[in-house]
Amino acid sequence: MEIIDIFVECPSGLNLSFRGAFNSDTQEVSVSDHLASIMRASCTPGEDAVISAVIDDQWRSLALTDHSRLSVAPGEPGLDPVRGNFWRAVVEWVIAPTIDQRQQFGRFCHTIAAAALIGGVASWYGTTGWTVSAILKLGQFALAFVLTFAAGMVAVRGEG
């Protein structure tokens, strides 16, 4: 059994993604009954939803067979293996980060906030003449501090 990502695209514009267990012996994907019912209910009756997954580095079509199983269409020759897994991972991290990724992003934001605070203090003490440029520079440091600190707090709490 291998855990795979499953993507459902309805003509109405609704897109769902979830995970299932792929059995290479039977060429079937098992999902929970709850997910199968969500998948059935998500598209308007009569619509042909496109259900697909990446299996063995190839996009494969899936069809809902019974209450919690999906059958896998045979691989078509000439299909390119999935490329850009790095960029797919980056997009998935931005769209739906895991809890650990959100906490790491929050820590990164707090580090940037600390750097902005230190930069602002150093700029304050290093300024001999208060010009508009010097005041704007301090304002930029203050804005960077507030924004990155707030973004870090939101990320660490898990709110979006």
Legacy VTK file of the C-alpha trace (Angstrom):
# vtk DataFile Version 3.0
C-alpha trace
ASCII
DATASET POLYDATA
POINTS 160 float
0.000 0.000 0.000
1.229 3.439 -0.926
-0.342 6.731 0.178
-1.057 8.952 -2.833
-2.602 12.365 -3.451
-5.941 12.345 -5.271
-7.294 15.351 -7.160
-10.954 15.883 -8.096
-11.857 18.635 -10.560
-15.529 19.413 -11.139
-16.701 21.424 -14.184
-18.361 23.857 -11.771
-14.885 24.950 -10.674
-14.715 23.057 -7.395
-11.353 21.369 -6.861
-10.701 18.871 -4.080
-7.525 17.118 -3.049
-7.117 14.375 -0.498
-5.163 11.199 0.091
-5.866 7.552 -0.505
-4.135 4.194 -0.258
-3.004 2.719 -3.587
-2.771 -1.067 -3.863
-0.466 -1.905 -6.783
-1.635 -5.539 -6.908
-5.302 -4.733 -7.527
-4.726 -1.324 -9.164
-7.279 0.199 -6.815
-7.225 3.177 -4.516
-9.037 2.994 -1.184
-10.417 6.079 0.514
-12.540 6.504 3.595
-16.307 6.275 3.245
-16.550 9.872 4.401
-14.224 11.128 1.668
-16.058 9.092 -0.964
-19.386 10.617 0.094
-17.859 14.104 -0.015
-16.529 13.366 -3.486
-19.956 12.172 -4.673
-21.759 15.140 -3.140
-19.260 17.793 -4.233
-20.100 17.771 -7.932
-23.503 18.594 -9.359
-25.358 15.494 -10.575
-24.689 14.882 -14.248
-21.284 16.544 -14.186
-18.312 14.507 -15.213
-15.709 15.130 -12.541
-12.101 14.469 -13.458
-10.467 12.311 -10.796
-6.718 11.848 -11.097
-3.645 10.948 -9.089
0.106 10.721 -9.521
1.084 7.053 -9.396
4.625 5.939 -10.262
5.450 9.456 -11.504
2.593 9.430 -14.024
-0.774 11.136 -13.966
-3.404 8.412 -13.904
-7.180 8.730 -14.222
-9.363 7.247 -11.505
-13.007 6.186 -11.520
-15.236 5.759 -8.475
-16.340 2.117 -8.523
-18.102 1.370 -5.261
-18.641 3.178 -1.985
-14.953 3.681 -1.058
-12.823 2.379 -3.939
-11.416 4.004 -7.041
-10.176 2.007 -10.010
-7.022 3.120 -11.763
-7.033 3.504 -15.553
-4.079 1.828 -17.250
-1.101 4.070 -17.927
-1.045 5.473 -21.412
2.187 5.154 -23.350
3.805 8.420 -24.215
2.678 10.245 -21.099
5.486 12.266 -19.643
6.426 11.536 -16.078
5.397 14.209 -13.655
7.967 16.955 -13.703
8.450 19.819 -11.350
7.820 17.966 -8.119
9.880 20.640 -6.392
7.565 23.413 -7.596
4.496 21.335 -6.798
5.802 20.937 -3.235
6.395 24.694 -3.007
2.860 25.448 -4.221
1.377 22.902 -1.798
3.391 24.448 1.042
2.012 27.893 0.216
-1.579 26.766 -0.310
-1.907 24.189 2.473
1.107 24.075 4.774
1.375 21.447 7.454
1.432 22.445 11.106
5.205 21.988 11.244
5.678 24.136 8.131
3.505 26.884 9.624
5.551 26.846 12.822
8.811 26.981 10.867
7.454 29.900 8.833
6.466 31.641 12.072
9.971 31.187 13.469
11.455 32.508 10.225
9.187 35.578 10.393
10.198 36.202 14.007
13.872 35.987 13.011
13.293 38.571 10.262
11.384 40.721 12.772
14.335 40.589 15.171
16.705 41.550 12.348
14.457 44.513 11.457
14.377 45.614 15.103
18.162 45.378 15.395
18.562 47.220 12.097
16.222 49.978 13.292
18.082 50.403 16.591
21.443 50.448 14.805
20.114 52.989 12.321
18.761 55.124 15.177
22.100 55.207 16.962
24.048 55.646 13.731
22.054 58.632 12.504
23.748 61.980 13.094
21.402 64.216 11.145
17.651 63.629 11.100
16.600 64.035 7.489
13.479 62.839 5.730
15.515 59.940 4.337
16.661 58.870 7.811
13.107 59.045 9.187
11.777 57.014 6.230
14.488 54.402 6.790
13.430 54.034 10.445
9.805 53.842 9.354
10.668 51.026 6.949
12.447 49.101 9.692
9.467 49.624 12.019
6.996 48.497 9.336
9.104 45.424 8.521
9.252 44.562 12.222
5.490 44.892 12.774
4.478 42.984 9.625
6.876 40.073 10.042
6.178 39.773 13.773
2.410 39.729 13.145
2.760 37.207 10.277
4.880 35.012 12.546
2.273 35.131 15.309
-0.517 34.171 12.901
1.557 31.307 11.469
2.524 29.924 14.883
-1.080 30.018 16.127
-2.220 28.185 13.000
-4.741 30.747 11.824
-4.925 31.687 8.206
LINES 1 161
160 0 1 2 3 4 5 6 7 8 9 10 11 12 13 14 15 16 17 18 19 20 21 22 23 24 25 26 27 28 29 30 31 32 33 34 35 36 37 38 39 40 41 42 43 44 45 46 47 48 49 50 51 52 53 54 55 56 57 58 59 60 61 62 63 64 65 66 67 68 69 70 71 72 73 74 75 76 77 78 79 80 81 82 83 84 85 86 87 88 89 90 91 92 93 94 95 96 97 98 99 100 101 102 103 104 105 106 107 108 109 110 111 112 113 114 115 116 117 118 119 120 121 122 123 124 125 126 127 128 129 130 131 132 133 134 135 136 137 138 139 140 141 142 143 144 145 146 147 148 149 150 151 152 153 154 155 156 157 158 159
